[in-house]
């Protein structure tokens, strides 16, 4: 397994690691690997290709295989659980048999670590991450501290969260946010109170999973900003 270094390697699929306990830069991934080898193992012990030192992860937790399939030699990637103690999940479902990976699949290894599978034809990882919140733009799925929000956010809530997460710490005015959140509405007909109400509902959804942080902060007289949780020390 080779760690990803340049766009020249994008003829292969990628595995992109997300660490929920670190305050990562915009874009979110902590490390990225190229799936060039026939077999890639993931686990806690140092003899794995991807080593994740976490007590939730088994010594040998999971394996990804690279296979040629069909007369045109198309490459596919499969994932299997190596009898791990705490299980392996793809898009929220536990892996009980061989899984053929699809672009954008989220592989949950532990509460702390997850991997996103990015097919060779994709241009970039789909998920944005800031602090304790992760967003999959393609599926409009949101995770808070590794837990998926269910039911899903409304379209307006998702649009608001994505806008704020894109630039943590930046204060957005209502005039900037309203057209983003309600693109089909006349901005003049949407009140600041409607936006404030939406912020409160979204904050409540995020805090229903993790009530240690407010996430979305109202800046009196200016607007709203996303505040990343501070990493534990």
N, C-alpha and C positions, 0 to 999 in steps of 0.2 A: 504494500500500500504506500503510495507516494503522496506526501502532503502537497496540496495545490499551491503553485507558485505563479503561473501566468496563464493568459488566455490561450496560449499555444497548446495547452493540454486539454482544451475543452472538447476534444473528440471523444473523451470518456465521460461517464457519469460521475457525479460528485456525491459525497456525504458531507453535510455541513452540520457542525456541532453547535448546540446552544446550551449555555450554562446559565440557569436561572438564578444563581447566587452571586453573579458578578454584574457590575454596572458596565455593560459593554458599549462600544461605540455605535453610532447610527448604522443600521443594517443588521446588527445583532450577532452574526456568527462569531464564535470564538476561534474555531479552527475548521479547515476544510481539507478533505482528502479526495484524491482521484481514485476511482475504482478501476484500476488497470489490471490488477492481479486476478487469477482465476478464483481465489478465495480470500476473504477478509474476515478475520475474527475480531470480536469486540468483547472486552472483559476487564476485570480488575488486575489480573496478573500481567507481568511484564512481557510474557511470551506472546501476547495478542498484538495484532496489527494496530488496533486502536485501543489504547490503554486509558481507562477511566477509573481513577482511584476514588471509589465511593462505596461505602459499606452496603448500600442497597444492591450493588452490582455483583454478580457472581464472578468467580475466577475466570470462567469461560462462559460468557452470557449469551452471545448471539453470533451468527455467521451469515455473511453475504456472499453468494456465489455469482460469478459472471459466466454466462452461458450463451453460446451461439444457438439460435433456434430458427428453423425454417430454411427453405432452399436459398433464400437471399442472404443468409448469414446474419440476420438481425440479432443484435445482442440484447439479452434480457438479464435482469438481476433478480435473484430470489433471496429471501430472508428466512432464517429458521431460528427457533429458540433452542439453545443447547442445554435444555433441562435446568434453566436458571431458577433460583430460589424464589425470586419476587416477580417473575414473569416479564414478558415483552409485549408491547402494544404498538399497533399500527393504526393511526387515525382513531385512537380511542378503543379499538377492539383488540382483545387479547389474541396473541398468535398461538394457535394450537396445531397448525400444520404449515407446510411450506407456503410462503406468500410471494407472489410475483409483484415486485415493486413498480409503482407508477410515479411519474413525475409529480413532485410536491408531497409525496407521502411523508407523514411525520412518524418517526420511530421513537417511542418513549422507552428509554432504558431504565430510568429511575426518576424520582420526583425532581432531582436536580438536572439531569442530563437528558437531552433529546437530540435526535439527528433528523435532518431533512434530506430526503433523496431527491437529487436534481438530475433529470435525464440529460443525455448529451446534447439534445436539441434545444434545451431550455437556455435562456440567456442569463438568468441569475436566480439565486434562491428566492423563494416566494415570500418568506416570512420576514417581517420587520420586528425588531425587538428593542425594547427600552425598559431597563430595570426589570420589574416583576411582570410586565405585560408583554405578550407576544401576539402578533397578528399574522394570519395567513391571508394575504390579499386575495388569492385565487378563490379560496373557499369561504372567505369572510368569517373565518373562525378566530376566536380570541381565547387566549389562555392567560390566567392570572396565577403567578407562582406555580406554573406547571399544570394547573387545573383548568380544563375547558369550561367556558361559560355555557351553560345550558339552562333554558332555551337560548338560542342565538340572539345577539343584539339586533335591534331594529335597524333599518337602512340608515336612518338619521343618526342613531347612536354610533353605528360603525363609522360613518363618514366623519363625525365629530372626533371620535377617538383617533382615527387614522391621521387626521389633520394635526392634532395636538402631538401625537407620538412622533410624527415626522421631524419635529423641531422641539425637543424637550427644553423647557426653560424659557422659550420664547412666549411672550404675551401676545395673544391674538385678540384683536378687537371684535366686537359683534359684527361690524361691517365687513370684516374679512371672513368670519365663520359662517354667517347666515347663507351666503350664496353657495358655499361648499356643502353645507348640511341639507339645504333645501334648494337644489339647483333648478327645479321646475317652478318655483314660486317667485313672485315679485318681491324682491327684498324689502320694498317699502311696506309690504303688507305683513311682514313678520316682525313681531315685537321683540325687544330685548328680553322681556319676561319669558317669552316662549323659549328662547335660547337658554336662559337661566334654568328653567324648568327641565329642559333636556339634559343640561349638565348635571343637575341634581339626580335625575334618574340614572344616568350613566355612572356617576360616582357611586351610587348605591349598589349598582350591579357589580362593580369592581370590588367594592368593600365587602360585599356579601361573601367573597372568597377570602379576602385578606383585609381585615379591618385595622391593620397597623398603620396604614398610610391612606391619605385622602386622594392621592393620585392627581386629581384635577383641582387646581387652585384658582379661586376667584381673586383677581387683583382689582381692588376697588377703584372705580373710575376709569379703568383701562380695558379689562377683558378677562381672559382665561389662559392658563398655561398648564402643561403637563409637567409634573414634578416626579422624577425618578426616585424610587426608594434608595436610600443609602445602603451600600453593601455592609453586611455584618462584619464586625472587627473582633 
